[in-house]
Amino acid sequence: MSRLMSRLQDEARIVCGVSANLAKQYGWSLLWTRVVTMGLVITNPGISLAAYFIVAVVMSQKTSRF
């Protein structure tokens, strides 16, 4: 369990880095941002995963311009 907690708090990208970037941008806890993201994906996978990957594409375009 401690390995999972340390992995969730690590700033490395797990899938696309959306949760890490959102937590960093808004000053949120990375652990809770990932927990909420996973909760949304589990309760409503279709819309949540679509939104996650749309945000990932938008964030990658935003950072590649500069």
DSSP file (Angstrom, degrees, kcal/mol; ACC not computed):
  #  RESIDUE AA STRUCTURE BP1 BP2  ACC     N-H-->O    O-->H-N    N-H-->O    O-->H-N    TCO  KAPPA ALPHA  PHI   PSI    X-CA   Y-CA   Z-CA
    1    1 A M     >        0   0    0      0, 0.0     4,-2.3     0, 0.0     5,-0.2   0.000 360.0 360.0 360.0 -38.3    0.0    0.0    0.0
    2    2 A S  H  >  +     0   0    0      1,-0.2     4,-2.3     2,-0.2     5,-0.2   0.842 360.0  55.0 -66.9 -30.8    2.8    2.4    0.8
    3    3 A R  H  > S+     0   0    0      2,-0.2     4,-1.9     1,-0.2    -1,-0.2   0.901 108.7  48.0 -66.4 -40.2    4.3    1.7   -2.7
    4    4 A L  H  > S+     0   0    0      2,-0.2     4,-2.3     1,-0.2    -2,-0.2   0.920 111.9  49.4 -65.2 -44.3    1.0    2.7   -4.3
    5    5 A M  H  X S+     0   0    0     -4,-2.3     4,-1.5     1,-0.2    -2,-0.2   0.900 111.5  48.3 -63.1 -41.4    0.7    5.9   -2.2
    6    6 A S  H  X S+     0   0    0     -4,-2.3     4,-0.7     1,-0.2    -1,-0.2   0.866 111.4  51.1 -68.1 -34.2    4.3    6.9   -3.1
    7    7 A R  H  < S+     0   0    0     -4,-1.9     3,-0.4     1,-0.2    -2,-0.2   0.883 109.4  50.1 -68.3 -38.3    3.6    6.3   -6.8
    8    8 A L  H  < S+     0   0    0     -4,-2.3    -1,-0.2     1,-0.2    -2,-0.2   0.792 112.2  47.5 -70.4 -27.4    0.4    8.4   -6.6
    9    9 A Q  H  < S+     0   0    0     -4,-1.5    -1,-0.2    -5,-0.2     2,-0.2   0.568  88.9 104.0 -89.7  -9.6    2.3   11.3   -5.0
   10   10 A D  S  < S-     0   0    0     -4,-0.7    10,-0.0    -3,-0.4    -3,-0.0  -0.512  71.7-137.6 -72.8 139.0    5.2   11.1   -7.4
   11   11 A E        +     0   0    0     -2,-0.2    -1,-0.1     2,-0.1     3,-0.1   0.464  67.9 114.2 -79.1   0.2    5.1   13.9  -10.0
   12   12 A A  S    S-     0   0    0     -5,-0.1     2,-0.2     1,-0.1     5,-0.1  -0.332  79.8 -95.0 -68.6 154.2    6.1   11.5  -12.8
   13   13 A R        -     0   0    0      1,-0.2    -1,-0.1     2,-0.1    -2,-0.1  -0.498  35.4-176.7 -71.1 134.2    3.5   10.9  -15.5
   14   14 A I  S    S-     0   0    0     -2,-0.2    -1,-0.2    -3,-0.1    -3,-0.0   0.852  80.8 -17.5 -95.3 -50.0    1.4    7.8  -15.0
   15   15 A V  S    S-     0   0    0      0, 0.0    -2,-0.1     0, 0.0     0, 0.0   0.635 135.2 -22.1-117.5 -74.4   -0.6    8.0  -18.3
   16   16 A C  S    S-     0   0    0     36,-0.0    -3,-0.1     0, 0.0     0, 0.0   0.433  82.8-111.6-120.8  -4.0   -0.5   11.4  -20.0
   17   17 A G  S  > S+     0   0    0     -5,-0.1     4,-2.3     3,-0.0     5,-0.2   0.613  75.1 131.4  83.6  12.6    0.4   13.7  -17.1
   18   18 A V  H  > S+     0   0    0      2,-0.2     4,-2.7     1,-0.2     5,-0.2   0.944  73.0  45.3 -64.7 -48.7   -3.0   15.4  -17.0
   19   19 A S  H  > S+     0   0    0      1,-0.2     4,-2.6     2,-0.2     5,-0.2   0.906 113.7  49.9 -63.2 -41.4   -3.5   15.1  -13.3
   20   20 A A  H  > S+     0   0    0      2,-0.2     4,-2.2     1,-0.2    -1,-0.2   0.915 113.0  46.3 -64.2 -42.3    0.1   16.2  -12.5
   21   21 A N  H  X S+     0   0    0     -4,-2.3     4,-2.6     2,-0.2    -2,-0.2   0.907 113.8  47.9 -68.3 -41.0   -0.2   19.3  -14.7
   22   22 A L  H  X S+     0   0    0     -4,-2.7     4,-2.3     2,-0.2     6,-0.3   0.922 112.9  48.4 -64.4 -43.5   -3.6   20.3  -13.3
   23   23 A A  H  X>S+     0   0    0     -4,-2.6     5,-1.4    -5,-0.2     4,-1.1   0.905 114.9  45.5 -62.9 -41.3   -2.5   19.8   -9.7
   24   24 A K  H  <5S+     0   0    0     -4,-2.2    -2,-0.2    -5,-0.2    -1,-0.2   0.908 113.6  48.9 -68.1 -42.3    0.7   21.9  -10.5
   25   25 A Q  H  <5S+     0   0    0     -4,-2.6    -2,-0.2     1,-0.2    -1,-0.2   0.881 122.5  31.4 -66.9 -39.7   -1.2   24.6  -12.3
   26   26 A Y  H  <5S-     0   0    0     -4,-2.3    -1,-0.2    -5,-0.2    -2,-0.2   0.427 108.1-114.3-103.0   0.0   -3.9   25.1   -9.7
   27   27 A G  T  <5 +     0   0    0     -4,-1.1    -3,-0.2     1,-0.2    -4,-0.1   0.774  63.7 149.3  75.6  26.2   -1.9   24.3   -6.6
   28   28 A W      < -     0   0    0     -5,-1.4     2,-0.3    -6,-0.3    -1,-0.2  -0.455  57.5 -90.9 -87.7 162.8   -3.9   21.2   -5.7
   29   29 A S     >  -     0   0    0      1,-0.1     4,-2.1    -2,-0.1     5,-0.2  -0.599  29.9-144.2 -70.7 129.1   -2.6   18.1   -4.0
   30   30 A L  H  > S+     0   0    0     -2,-0.3     4,-2.2     1,-0.2     5,-0.2   0.894  97.7  54.2 -64.5 -40.4   -1.4   15.6   -6.6
   31   31 A L  H  > S+     0   0    0      1,-0.2     4,-2.2     2,-0.2    -1,-0.2   0.948 112.2  42.5 -58.8 -50.4   -2.6   12.6   -4.6
   32   32 A W  H  > S+     0   0    0      1,-0.2     4,-2.6     2,-0.2     5,-0.2   0.829 110.5  56.4 -70.9 -31.0   -6.2   13.9   -4.3
   33   33 A T  H  X S+     0   0    0     -4,-2.1     4,-2.1     2,-0.2    -1,-0.2   0.923 111.3  44.0 -63.3 -42.8   -6.2   15.1   -7.9
   34   34 A R  H  X S+     0   0    0     -4,-2.2     4,-2.4     2,-0.2    -2,-0.2   0.871 112.6  52.2 -69.6 -36.4   -5.4   11.5   -9.1
   35   35 A V  H  X S+     0   0    0     -4,-2.2     4,-2.2     2,-0.2    -2,-0.2   0.931 111.9  45.5 -64.8 -45.2   -7.9   10.0   -6.6
   36   36 A V  H  X S+     0   0    0     -4,-2.6     4,-2.4     2,-0.2    -2,-0.2   0.909 112.1  52.3 -64.4 -41.8  -10.7   12.2   -7.9
   37   37 A T  H  X S+     0   0    0     -4,-2.1     4,-2.2    -5,-0.2    -2,-0.2   0.926 111.3  46.1 -59.9 -45.4   -9.7   11.5  -11.5
   38   38 A M  H  X S+     0   0    0     -4,-2.4     4,-2.4     2,-0.2    -1,-0.2   0.877 110.0  54.4 -66.8 -36.6   -9.8    7.8  -10.9
   39   39 A G  H  X S+     0   0    0     -4,-2.2     4,-2.2     1,-0.2    -1,-0.2   0.904 109.8  47.2 -61.8 -41.4  -13.1    8.1   -9.1
   40   40 A L  H  X S+     0   0    0     -4,-2.4     4,-2.4     2,-0.2     8,-0.3   0.893 111.7  50.2 -66.7 -39.4  -14.6    9.9  -12.1
   41   41 A V  H  < S+     0   0    0     -4,-2.2    -2,-0.2     1,-0.2    -1,-0.2   0.886 112.6  47.0 -67.0 -37.9  -13.2    7.3  -14.5
   42   42 A I  H  < S+     0   0    0     -4,-2.4    -2,-0.2     1,-0.2    -1,-0.2   0.901 117.2  41.5 -70.9 -40.4  -14.6    4.4  -12.4
   43   43 A T  H  < S+     0   0    0     -4,-2.2    -2,-0.2     1,-0.2    -1,-0.2   0.836 136.4  12.1 -78.7 -32.2  -18.1    5.9  -12.1
   44   44 A N  S  X S+     0   0    0     -4,-2.4     4,-1.9    -5,-0.2     5,-0.3  -0.602  70.8 171.1-144.4  78.0  -18.4    7.2  -15.6
   45   45 A P  H  > S+     0   0    0      0, 0.0     4,-2.3     0, 0.0     5,-0.3   0.847  70.4  55.0 -65.3 -38.2  -15.7    5.8  -17.8
   46   46 A G  H  > S+     0   0    0      2,-0.2     4,-1.8     1,-0.2     5,-0.2   0.968 116.8  31.8 -61.9 -57.2  -16.9    6.9  -21.3
   47   47 A I  H  > S+     0   0    0      2,-0.2     4,-2.7     1,-0.2     5,-0.2   0.895 119.8  53.3 -69.3 -40.6  -17.2   10.6  -20.7
   48   48 A S  H  X S+     0   0    0     -4,-1.9     4,-2.5    -8,-0.3    -2,-0.2   0.918 111.1  44.5 -64.2 -44.4  -14.3   10.8  -18.2
   49   49 A L  H  X S+     0   0    0     -4,-2.3     4,-2.3    -5,-0.3     5,-0.2   0.894 113.7  50.8 -68.4 -38.3  -11.8    9.0  -20.4
   50   50 A A  H  X S+     0   0    0     -4,-1.8     4,-2.0    -5,-0.3    -2,-0.2   0.941 113.4  45.2 -62.2 -46.4  -12.8   11.1  -23.4
   51   51 A A  H  X S+     0   0    0     -4,-2.7     4,-2.6     1,-0.2    -2,-0.2   0.892 110.8  55.0 -63.5 -39.6  -12.4   14.3  -21.4
   52   52 A Y  H  X S+     0   0    0     -4,-2.5     4,-2.1     1,-0.2    -2,-0.2   0.933 111.7  42.2 -59.7 -47.9   -9.1   13.1  -20.0
   53   53 A F  H  X S+     0   0    0     -4,-2.3     4,-2.0     2,-0.2    -1,-0.2   0.810 112.1  54.2 -75.1 -27.8   -7.6   12.5  -23.4
   54   54 A I  H  X S+     0   0    0     -4,-2.0     4,-2.5    -5,-0.2    -1,-0.2   0.928 110.7  46.9 -65.7 -44.7   -9.0   15.8  -24.8
   55   55 A V  H  X S+     0   0    0     -4,-2.6     4,-2.8     1,-0.2    -2,-0.2   0.888 110.1  54.3 -62.6 -38.2   -7.4   17.7  -21.9
   56   56 A A  H  X S+     0   0    0     -4,-2.1     4,-2.0    -5,-0.2    -1,-0.2   0.913 110.5  45.3 -62.1 -42.7   -4.1   15.7  -22.6
   57   57 A V  H  X S+     0   0    0     -4,-2.0     4,-2.1     2,-0.2    -2,-0.2   0.921 114.4  48.0 -67.1 -43.7   -4.2   16.8  -26.3
   58   58 A V  H  X S+     0   0    0     -4,-2.5     4,-2.2     1,-0.2    -2,-0.2   0.912 112.7  48.8 -63.9 -42.0   -5.0   20.4  -25.4
   59   59 A M  H  X S+     0   0    0     -4,-2.8     4,-2.1     1,-0.2    -1,-0.2   0.882 110.4  50.7 -66.2 -37.7   -2.3   20.5  -22.7
   60   60 A S  H  X S+     0   0    0     -4,-2.0     4,-1.5    -5,-0.2    -1,-0.2   0.875 112.2  46.9 -69.7 -35.2    0.3   19.1  -25.1
   61   61 A Q  H  X S+     0   0    0     -4,-2.1     4,-0.9     2,-0.2    -2,-0.2   0.879 110.8  53.1 -69.9 -37.1   -0.5   21.6  -27.8
   62   62 A K  H  < S+     0   0    0     -4,-2.2     4,-0.4     1,-0.2     3,-0.3   0.895 113.6  41.5 -64.7 -40.9   -0.4   24.4  -25.2
   63   63 A T  H >< S+     0   0    0     -4,-2.1     3,-0.5     1,-0.2    -1,-0.2   0.766 109.1  58.9 -80.2 -24.8    3.1   23.4  -24.0
   64   64 A S  H 3< S+     0   0    0     -4,-1.5    -1,-0.2     1,-0.2    -2,-0.2   0.692  94.7  65.7 -79.0 -15.9    4.5   22.7  -27.4
   65   65 A R  T 3<        0   0    0     -4,-0.9    -1,-0.2    -3,-0.3    -2,-0.2   0.776 360.0 360.0 -73.1 -25.5    3.8   26.3  -28.7
   66   66 A F    <         0   0    0     -3,-0.5    -1,-0.2    -4,-0.4    -2,-0.2   0.442 360.0 360.0-100.1 360.0    6.3   27.9  -26.3
